[in-house]
Amino acid sequence: MCMHVDADKVVELKSELIKWSRKTVARKCELQSILGKLLWVSRTVRFSRVFVCRIIAENRKLKKQSDKVTLSRDIRKDFLWWEKYLEVFSGVELIPATTVSLAVYGDACVLGGGSWNPSLSEYFSMRFPDYMSSPDTPIHVKEFIVTIICIRLWGERWAGQKVVIYCDNDSVCDTVVYQKPKDLAMQQLLREFLYIVCSKGFTPVFRKIGTVANKTADYISRVH
C-alpha cells in the first residue's frame, strides 16, 4: 500500500538532473519538459512539491517557448536536491496512519523560544543571538526556527510515527500545511523543515494553540 518511483524512471531522471544541477541557461520549452517529469513523480516523493515552486515561478516569467533564462543558484540547488533525494525519499503511503502517537508544544517571543515534549518530560529553551533578538526580525521566522530545532532535537525518536506539533503562529501553520510560503525566509525554512521530516521518517501534523503557547512565551521571557 505504498507508491514508489519506478526504478527505471529513477535512473532516467537522475541522469537528467545531474545535467540540470550544473546548467546555467535554459529555454522555456526545456524548463517545461523537466518540470513535467518532476511534477509527475512528485506524487510518490514525500513533500517534494515545494522543491519545484521556484522552477514553476521561473517558467511563468517566460512568454515564448524559445525565451531563455539564466538559472539562479537557488534553482540549481532544487535540481541538486532532486538528484540526491529522488530515490531516498521515494515512497508515499496510500492510506497513511491516522493515530497520533505524541505531541510537542513550542513558542517564541522577541528574545528567545523553546519547546516542551510531554512524552519524554523534556524541554529546551534558548535565547536568540543578537542579530535575531531585534523586533525587526518577524516573529513567524522565530517561531519556525524554534520548530526546526524541536524536530532536530527529538525527530530521531519519531520514525514511523504521527506527531502533532502545536504552534500559535498562523503563518507557520499555514506554510507547513499548504506549503505555499509568502516570503523568501519562510520558503527557505520550509525546505529545511521538510528535509528533516523526510530524513527522520515521521509525519508532522500542525495544530494551532493559544493559551498554552502564550503561557510558554511568558515563561521563556522570565527565564531569559
Buried (B, 14 or more C-beta within 10 A) or exposed (E): EEEBBEEEBBEEBBEBBEEBBEBEEBBBEBBBEBBEBBBEBBEBBBBBBBBBBBBEEBBEEBEEEEEEBEBEEBBBBBBBBBBEBBBEBBBBEEEEEEEEBBBBBBBBBBBBBBBBBEEEEEBBBBBBEEEBBEEEBBBBBBBBBBBBBBBBBBBEBBEEBBBBBBBBBEBBBBBBEEBEBEEEBBBBBBBBBBBBBBBBBBBBEBBEBEEEBEEBBEBBEEEB
